[in-house]
Amino acid sequence: MKVFSSTCTFDYSWSEVSTANWLKYCPWNGKCTHVIAVDTLSRSIDVSTGILRTERLITCHQTAPAWIAQLFGGNMQSHVHETSYVDPASKRVTMVSTNLTWSNLLSVRETVVYEPARKVEPKKRVTGVNTGVEEEVEEEVEQTRFHQEAKITALCGGWQKIKTKIEEASVERFGENAKKGREGFEAVLEMSRRVFGEEREKEKMAA
């Protein structure tokens, strides 16, 4: 088994990130072109906890080294089952994904967590209106911490060397897609903030 792990911080609040998460694979994201369809299978709310549970089917078209493509029959379209939990009380989004395609040959289990984070930044503030005296104060900035972990295990029979090669190639491709995913999600977050901000301004003007 090989493990891919990644952590980063988005300069957006948890509310912004948890909302934009549903738009992650929309046209605003030009980096994740390997995702060709996202279908919602079920959605429910636990009335006792307020947790939103969603199941989705994600269809991807991957490229791979020729020897791996041949091993998997040449068809590089795959399906992933994703279950997500949005907990508004603890402000935590957890998404667990498993591959459905080639699951008899390769197991990929991914867990993603979004949690609030805070950064303290120094700011200068004018303390005297007439004198223009400035003092440095600390201001908390809302951020969101992203943690991703994927456990990849080759299940096909044969030499261990072949299994290791498959796992290594899968981890490498997973890392490439993860980088594109973060870059694409940044674009979605930026566009979401702009669009929702414009809508709020329109509502104020219409009120």
DODREN-365406 format. One record per residue (C-alpha): residue in three letters; x, y, z. Coordinates in steps of 0.001 Angstrom, whole numbers, padded with zeros to 6 digits. Layout:
BEGIN
SITE  residuo        u        v        w
SITE      Ala        X        Y        Z
...
END
This chain:
BEGIN
SITE  residuo        u        v        w
SITE      Met   000000   000000   000000
SITE      Lys   001122   003530  -000827
SITE      Val  -000206   006666   000863
SITE      Phe  -000561   010117  -000646
SITE      Ser  -001051   012968   001804
SITE      Ser  -001392   016709   001330
SITE      Thr  -002314   019703   003499
SITE      Cys  -002843   023328   002542
SITE      Thr  -004730   026426   003663
SITE      Phe  -007232   028429   001637
SITE      Asp  -007546   032158   002343
SITE      Tyr  -011319   031883   002498
SITE      Ser  -013714   031289   005388
SITE      Trp  -015121   027839   006106
SITE      Ser  -018571   029038   005005
SITE      Glu  -017196   030126   001633
SITE      Val  -015239   026892   001137
SITE      Ser  -018038   024544   002224
SITE      Thr  -020456   026332  -000143
SITE      Ala  -018053   026478  -003103
SITE      Asn  -017229   022792  -002613
SITE      Trp  -020459   021907  -004444
SITE      Leu  -019228   023956  -007419
SITE      Lys  -015754   022430  -007467
SITE      Tyr  -016177   020755  -010864
SITE      Cys  -018208   023513  -012532
SITE      Pro  -016987   025398  -015653
SITE      Trp  -015171   027904  -013404
SITE      Asn  -012647   025132  -012748
SITE      Gly  -010513   024802  -015853
SITE      Lys  -007957   022516  -014205
SITE      Cys  -010035   019394  -013525
SITE      Thr  -010981   018529  -017092
SITE      His  -010536   014827  -016278
SITE      Val  -013839   014995  -014340
SITE      Ile  -016538   014659  -016987
SITE      Ala  -019691   014151  -014871
SITE      Val  -020946   014481  -011288
SITE      Asp  -024284   012874  -010362
SITE      Thr  -025979   013215  -006968
SITE      Leu  -027307   009834  -005822
SITE      Ser  -028827   010800  -002461
SITE      Arg  -028962   013656   000032
SITE      Ser  -030340   013734   003566
SITE      Ile  -030100   015698   006823
SITE      Asp  -029849   014087   010248
SITE      Val  -032429   016069   012220
SITE      Ser  -030716   015298   015538
SITE      Thr  -027260   016573   014489
SITE      Gly  -027964   018795   011468
SITE      Ile  -025330   016902   009467
SITE      Leu  -025896   016914   005700
SITE      Arg  -025015   013564   004097
SITE      Thr  -024595   013391   000317
SITE      Glu  -023671   010544  -002006
SITE      Arg  -022350   011330  -005474
SITE      Leu  -021065   009396  -008484
SITE      Ile  -018085   011071  -010137
SITE      Thr  -017077   010023  -013652
SITE      Cys  -013495   010665  -014779
SITE      His  -011406   010093  -017865
SITE      Gln  -007779   009514  -016982
SITE      Thr  -004616   009204  -018984
SITE      Ala  -002051   006635  -017896
SITE      Pro   001186   004986  -019032
SITE      Ala   000575   002568  -021908
SITE      Trp   001470  -000500  -019839
SITE      Ile  -001089   000400  -017166
SITE      Ala  -003761   001206  -019747
SITE      Gln  -003183  -002200  -021319
SITE      Leu  -003379  -003887  -017907
SITE      Phe  -006768  -002260  -017264
SITE      Gly  -008155  -003168  -020675
SITE      Gly  -007492   000134  -022431
SITE      Asn  -010628   001837  -021068
SITE      Met  -009503   004774  -018918
SITE      Gln  -012980   006048  -017988
SITE      Ser  -013622   005427  -014311
SITE      His  -016309   005938  -011664
SITE      Val  -015778   007064  -008080
SITE      His  -018314   006857  -005254
SITE      Glu  -018158   009824  -002869
SITE      Thr  -019911   010208   000493
SITE      Ser  -019685   013597   002161
SITE      Tyr  -020724   014893   005571
SITE      Val  -021199   018594   006298
SITE      Asp  -021384   019305   010039
SITE      Pro  -022487   022930   010559
SITE      Ala  -022096   022698   014344
SITE      Ser  -018418   021745   014370
SITE      Lys  -017797   023408   010982
SITE      Arg  -016265   020342   009409
SITE      Val  -016670   018875   005925
SITE      Thr  -015556   015259   005491
SITE      Met  -015559   013505   002121
SITE      Val  -014730   009830   001637
SITE      Ser  -014249   008481  -001892
SITE      Thr  -013638   004980  -003218
SITE      Asn  -013085   003765  -006774
SITE      Leu  -015748   001579  -008344
SITE      Thr  -013928   000906  -011611
SITE      Trp  -011077  -001657  -011542
SITE      Ser  -011810  -002217  -007829
SITE      Asn  -010774  -005865  -008223
SITE      Leu  -007313  -004708  -009347
SITE      Leu  -006757  -001451  -007472
SITE      Ser  -008197   000012  -004270
SITE      Val  -008145   003805  -003851
SITE      Arg  -009705   005240  -000691
SITE      Glu  -009479   009002  -000304
SITE      Thr  -010463   011136   002689
SITE      Val  -010698   014929   002498
SITE      Val  -011395   017241   005446
SITE      Tyr  -012103   020991   005456
SITE      Glu  -011852   022734   008838
SITE      Pro  -011706   026383   009967
SITE      Ala  -008290   027909   010552
SITE      Arg  -007255   031361   011652
SITE      Lys  -004255   033497   010831
SITE      Val  -003187   036527   012820
SITE      Glu  -001951   039410   010683
SITE      Pro  -000469   042726   011818
SITE      Lys  -002507   045741   010763
SITE      Lys  -001940   049459   011161
SITE      Arg  -004806   051477   012577
SITE      Val  -005147   055247   012975
SITE      Thr  -005788   055991   016646
SITE      Gly  -005989   059778   016435
SITE      Val  -008364   061320   013915
SITE      Asn  -006681   064714   014069
SITE      Thr  -003109   063611   014753
SITE      Gly  -003039   060700   012319
SITE      Val  -001122   058574   014818
SITE      Glu  -000936   054917   013815
SITE      Glu  -000519   051854   015969
SITE      Glu   000029   048253   014979
SITE      Val  -002716   045849   016001
SITE      Glu  -003319   042161   015362
SITE      Glu  -006285   041042   013302
SITE      Glu  -007580   037492   012883
SITE      Val  -008201   036382   009304
SITE      Glu  -010551   033479   008615
SITE      Gln  -009033   030643   006619
SITE      Thr  -009851   027008   005898
SITE      Arg  -007480   024089   006376
SITE      Phe  -007614   021344   003751
SITE      His  -006231   017869   004439
SITE      Gln  -006247   015066   001892
SITE      Glu  -005120   011468   002292
SITE      Ala  -005380   008623  -000196
SITE      Lys  -004526   004980   000475
SITE      Ile  -003719   003122  -002733
SITE      Thr  -003368  -000661  -002836
SITE      Ala  -002759  -002864  -005883
SITE      Leu  -004877  -006023  -005604
SITE      Cys  -003914  -007722  -008844
SITE      Gly  -002077  -011003  -008683
SITE      Gly   001504  -011452  -009779
SITE      Trp   004876  -010264  -008637
SITE      Gln   005156  -007764  -005837
SITE      Lys   007381  -005668  -008083
SITE      Ile   004472  -005186  -010510
SITE      Lys   002102  -004248  -007677
SITE      Thr   004605  -001712  -006377
SITE      Lys   005000  -000177  -009848
SITE      Ile   001220   000154  -010189
SITE      Glu   000930   001785  -006757
SITE      Glu   003799   004182  -007442
SITE      Ala   002340   005217  -010817
SITE      Ser  -001087   005668  -009218
SITE      Val   000309   007834  -006409
SITE      Glu   002175   009980  -008935
SITE      Arg  -000971   010514  -011009
SITE      Phe  -003007   011148  -007871
SITE      Gly  -000530   013845  -006812
SITE      Glu  -000738   015521  -010233
SITE      Asn  -004544   015571  -010086
SITE      Ala  -004482   016839  -006493
SITE      Lys  -002318   019801  -007510
SITE      Lys  -004645   020630  -010393
SITE      Gly  -007610   020207  -008060
SITE      Arg  -006271   022773  -005569
SITE      Glu  -005475   025267  -008332
SITE      Gly  -008907   024786  -009890
SITE      Phe  -010689   025121  -006545
SITE      Glu  -008853   028398  -005901
SITE      Ala  -010353   029701  -009150
SITE      Val  -013819   028520  -008072
SITE      Leu  -013439   030196  -004672
SITE      Glu  -012328   033465  -006256
SITE      Met  -015228   033457  -008715
SITE      Ser  -017744   032464  -006027
SITE      Arg  -016690   035355  -003780
SITE      Arg  -016993   037794  -006673
SITE      Val  -020372   036521  -007936
SITE      Phe  -021981   036213  -004498
SITE      Gly  -020616   039648  -003581
SITE      Glu  -022202   041160  -006681
SITE      Glu  -025519   039481  -005854
SITE      Arg  -025461   040883  -002314
SITE      Glu  -024809   044364  -003686
SITE      Lys  -027775   044013  -006070
SITE      Glu  -030016   042949  -003167
SITE      Lys  -028931   045996  -001122
SITE      Met  -029658   048341  -004001
SITE      Ala  -033055   046757  -004602
SITE      Ala  -034045   046924  -000910
END
